[in-house]
């Protein structure tokens, strides 16, 4: 063992978080095959505030305690769902890398197989995501959004319980938990642009540590795509309280970013698509912000985003 002790990996205590930590460790073993890894589970503020609405919580409520463990040397690495990590990292932490992104799309789970556009009028969809609510209601204003929260198993148990008819979840979480059979329909990106980083896992370490050497374990395409998305988020985050989304995909030497901003009730929404070089992912993300501003979204994301 190079480090003389197990490498401590911090994560949330949910079943999905534990699976994600194991997935990250599997990737890291390609770089450090002789090392032993130890998972440390923690409960961030977002998990403790069970009665609070998720829509009222800031991005980072599920990451801060995990990051703190690394900064205070309770752990050596942190594994997060990339969508949970704010655009501004705490001083002293860096992103070591990303595992290969799984399907980033949202999915519909209910007791049938109808897709979003086929659902009957008045169908009750459970989600606490303002991003999802905005895009669903823009397409289907006759659908009712019901705020729900809980781990994946809890939300999967809700359809047909008398309060909701279906729920929307991330495909990647169900895939990681081997629950793909529960998916009724995938929601196309053109109908619901995914959250920044959705489907990707992000690994953090201290900036004065040797763990940046783990970067060879990262998936380069995922890293480039999420860099573009996080640049988008960083540019608007301080000004924006509106539902927003950005999703980047690589085609050869080109990166395409789809982005949106809207109102929680879906009555106002702006979408854009920009292209650029994979060598400048952050710039493409910034271009997506400017494109939204040019399309009329300034009142939603703020004119002084830079």
LINBEL-V94030 format. One record per backbone hydrogen bond with DSSP energy under -0.5 kcal/mol. NH is the residue of the N-H (numbers start at 1). CO is the residue of the C=O. Records with the same first field share a line. If there is no record, write none. Layout:
BEGIN
NH->CO + CO
END
This chain:
BEGIN
7->36
8->6
9->38
10->8 + 77
11->40
13->42
18->14
19->15
20->16
21->17
22->18
23->19
24->20
25->21
26->22
27->23
28->24
29->25
30->27
31->28
32->28
35->32
38->7
40->9
41->39
42->11
44->42
46->61
47->44
48->44
49->45
50->48
52->49
56->53
57->54
61->58
63->60
64->60
67->63
68->64
69->65
70->66
71->67
72->68
73->70
74->69
75->69
76->8
77->8
78->204
79->10
80->202
82->80 + 200
83->197
84->81
85->82
86->84
89->87
93->90
94->205
96->94 + 203
97->203
99->201
102->199
106->187
107->169
108->185
109->167
111->165
118->115
119->115 + 116
122->142
123->120
125->123 + 144
126->166
127->125 + 146
130->128
133->129
134->130
135->131
136->132
137->133
138->134
139->135
140->136
143->140
144->123
146->125 + 144
155->151
156->152
157->153
158->155
159->155
160->164
161->158 + 164
162->164
165->124
166->124
167->109
168->126
169->107
171->105
172->103
174->170
175->171
176->172
177->173
178->175
179->174
182->179
183->180
184->108
185->108
187->106
188->186
191->188
192->188
198->195
200->197
202->80
203->97
204->78
205->94
207->92
209->206
212->209
213->210
214->211
215->212
216->213
217->214
218->215
219->98
220->218
223->219
224->220
225->221
226->222
227->223
228->224
229->225
230->226
231->227
232->228
233->229
234->230
235->231
236->232
237->233
239->236
240->236
241->300
242->300
243->262
245->260
246->194
247->258
249->256
251->254
254->251
255->276
256->249
257->274
258->247 + 256
259->272
260->245
261->270
262->243
263->268
266->263
270->261
272->259
274->257
276->255
278->253
280->277
281->278
284->280
285->281
286->282
287->283
288->284
289->285
290->286
291->287
292->288
293->289
294->290
295->291
296->292 + 293
297->292
298->293
299->296
300->297
301->297
302->298
305->302
END
